[in-house]
């Protein structure tokens, strides 16, 4: 059997884990089931251990398989880094900019500046990679990605240079199931007791480690609250939709659009004071990276796009 490269092997394992059995995986890969089975067995023979746990349904990686998977992923990353770096010297038409951004942020931020950039530089191809922030940060640091777009740059690696833009607000989504819901939201008084009561409601929050969760935990500590967190999700859109059905209170950055549906319950969408909780967006790149003219313009357009957005939330905490 011919030696198979790490990228293809990684693809084989990904598809096998996705479908959970050899038959469907082979069909999806357009190869025979016997070839896929033999390829996996050959790897296991070379390693001297099983990488697939065949006692589970669907199929899963063994502990050794997880280590092998991480090894393959690191090889692919190194290959991609090398390919990108060498391409700058071998391809005179190299015009690709790779950007890492969380999907929920990209939906809001990219339309603000990317169309203008693409119109200005029509020969440059933009590649978007929707990684979690930690992965985007690491890949930007090792220059697998050109740029990383995120929020609240204070915690990112010192090996990255970031350009921030302004302060932007959070909203509290308060469904009618909450005792703090008011038909006329304009009458809400933003004082200490209101915020304290809000944090004591049934809360729907993003998972630990997310930027949003980090800031909400800061508020919880500030007000010395024992929170009642009834549900967590890594997907902010899931949290929003559940809050709109009356499951609990949640907090949403302005980057997340809210679309009303017929079966949504009534709710308040309240902008919170900037001095209490806010976020800033940033675009970052490796400190070792030499920026091209186009890349400098990309940063300029990103930052200037927020200069046009007026900040209307001037509420004060009493």
N, C-alpha and C positions, 0 to 999 in steps of 0.2 A: 504494500500500500504506500502511495506517495505521501511524503511528509506534508502535513497540513499546516498552514500558517496560523498564527495566534488570533488574527482578526476573524477568520472563518471559523475557527474552533470556538471562539467566544460567541459567535452568532449561532452555531449549532447548539451550544448549551443554553443560551437565552431562549431559543425557540422551543427546545425540549422542555425547559422549566415552565414556559408559558402554556404549552398544551398539556403537559403532564404525562404524555405517553409518546412512544416512538412513532406510532403510525401517523398521528396527526402532525407531528413535528416534521417527519420526512415529507409528507405531502406539502406542507407549507414551505419547505426548503427546496422542493422540486428535486429530491434525490430519493433513492430507494431506501426502504426501511432497513434492509440488510446492510447497506453501506453505512448508514448512520450508526447502527448497532456496532458494527465492526470497528468504526472509527473511535467510538467511545471506549470499546474494549481494548483497542490498541493503546490508547492513552493510559488506561488503567494498568495495562501490562507493563508499559514503560515506567510508570510511576511506582508500581509495586503495591498499589492500593486502589480500592474502589473510589470513584468520585461521584457516582450516582447511587442513591439509596433505593434499591428496587423493591424494598419491603413496604414502601409507602405508596399511597394513591391519593393525589397524583405524585409522580416521581419528584424527588427532591435531591439536593446536594448532600453528600456526607460532610463531616467536618473537614476531612482532607479535600473534598471537592470544593469547599468554600475557599480554602487556601489556594488551590489551583486556579479558581476563578479570579481571585484577587491578583494572582500572578499574571494571568492572561491580560486582565484589564490594565495592569501597570505597563506591560509590554506594548499594548496598543497605544496607550498614552504617549509612551516614549517614541514610538514610531511616528505618531502624528506630529509630535513636537519637532522631531528631526525633519520630517517631510516639509513642514511649514517653514522651518528655518532655512533649509537648503533651497527651497523653491524660490526664495527671494533672489538667489544668485543664479539660478538656472533657467528661470522663466521670465522673459522680459515683459510678458503680459500679466504678471502676477498682480491682481487687483481684487483681492478678497479681504474683507474685514469681518472677523468673527466676534460676536457679542454674546456673552452669557447673561441671561436675565430670567427671573422667576416669571412664569406665565401671568400671574395676577398683576405683576408690576408692568410687564411688557404691554398688556392690553391697554393700560393707561398712559404709560410714558412714551412708548415708541411712536405712536401717531403724532406726538407733539413736535418731533424734530426729524424723524427718519424720512418722511416723504420729501421734505425740503432738501435734505442731504442727497437723496437718490436722484432728485431732479438736477441738482448741481453737479453731481458726479455720476452720470449715467453708465460709465464703463466700469464702475466698481461694484462688485458683487458683495452683498451682505449675507452672512450666514448667521442665523440665530440658533442658540443652543439653550434650551430651557432646563438648565440644571438647577438643583437646590443651591442656595447662596454659598454654602461651604465649598461645594465642588467648583462653582464658577470662580470663587476666590483663589482656590488652589491652582486651577488651570490658567488663570490670568497671571498668577505669580510665576508660573513656569513657562509662560508665553505660549501655551497651547491655544489660549484665547487672547484676542487683542484687547478686549474691554470687558468689564464686569459692571453691570448696572444694578444698583441695590438701594437700600434705604438705611440711613443712620450709619455713617462711615466711621464712627468712633471706635468700633470694635474690629475693624478689618486689619489685615496684616500691615506692619510698618514697611514692608517691602513693596507696597502698592502706593501709587500717587493717586489721590482722589480729588475730584472737583465737585463740590456740593452746590446745591441751589435751594436757598430759602428754607422757611419753615412751613409745613403744611399740616392740616388739621386731621383729627380723628373725629368720628361720629359715634355716638352711642345709639344703638338700635334697641328701642324699648317697646316690646309688644304689649297689646292691651291686657295680656294675662299678668303683667307686672303691676304691682300696687303703685308704682311711680308713673304709670302711663297717664297722660292728660290729653283730653280732646283738643284743647288749645295749647299746643306746645310752646307758644310764645310767652305763656305765663310762667314757665319754669324758671325758678331762681337758682342760679349756680352758686350755691354756698357749700360750706363744709359738710353740712348734714345731708344735703342732696347727694353729693358725690359719695359720701360714706354709705348712704342707703343704696345707691346704685350698685356699689361693689358687693353689697350683701345679698343682692338678688340672685336667682338661679342664673349661673353664668355659662355661656358657650364660648370656649376659647380655643385659639390655635395651639398646636402642640408646643411642649417645652423646646427651647432652643430657637424658636422663631423670633423675629424682631418684634412683632406685635405682642407676643406673649411676654417677652422681656419687659416691655414698657408697661403692660398691664400689671405685671408682678411688682414693678416699682410703685405703682399707685396703691396696690394692696398693702405693701409694706409701709408706705407713707401714711395711710389711714389706719394702720394696725388692725386689718380685717382678717377674719378667718373665712376665706371664701367658700362658697357653695358651688363648686365647679361640677356641673352635671354631665358635661360632654366635652371631649376634645377632638380636634381633627387637624391634620396637616394641610387641609384644603380650606382656605378662607371662604370660598364660594359655598362649600357645604355648610359651614357655620352660619353664613348669612341666610341661606334658604331655610334652615331649621329655625333660626330666630324669627324669620318672617312668618313662620307657621305657629308662633307662640310658644316655642319650647323654652326660651329663656332670653336673657339680655346678652348682647355682645357688643364688641367695639370694632369699628371698621375704619381703616385709613381711607382718605379721599380717593386713592387710586382704584378702589373697588367700586364699580358702578352698581347701582341698585335698580333693578327692573321689577315693577309691580306685576303680580299675577292675580287672576281673578279669585283664586282660593287663598290668597294671603290674608292674614288677620290685620286689623288696624294696628298701626305702630307709629311711634315717634322716632324721627331720625334727627338727633340733636347734635349740632357741632359743639365739641368740647373746647374749653379755653386753651389757647396755644401755650400759655405759660404753665399750664398744668400737664399737658401731654401733647407732643407734636412729633413730627418726623421730617427729615430732610432726605432728598434723593441725591444720589451721587453716581458718577461714572468714574471708574478706576482702571488703571493700567500698571504694568510692571515698572518699577523704578529703573530697571535696566533696558527698557524699551526706548528706541529712538523713533519719535513720531514723524510720520510723513505729513505733507501739507494737508492732504485730505483728512487724516486722522485728527489733526489740530482743528480743522474746520468742524469735524463731527462733535468734538468736545465743546467748541464755541456754540454750535447750534443747540446742543443739549442744555447748556447752562442758560443761554439767552431765551430759550422757549418758555422758561418760567418767569422771566422778567415781564412777560405780557399778561401773566395771570395775576390778577389782583387778589390780595388776601383780605377777605371780608370778615374773618372771624376775630373780632376785637374784644371778646368777652373777658371779664375779669372775675377771678375767684374772690369771693368776699370772705 
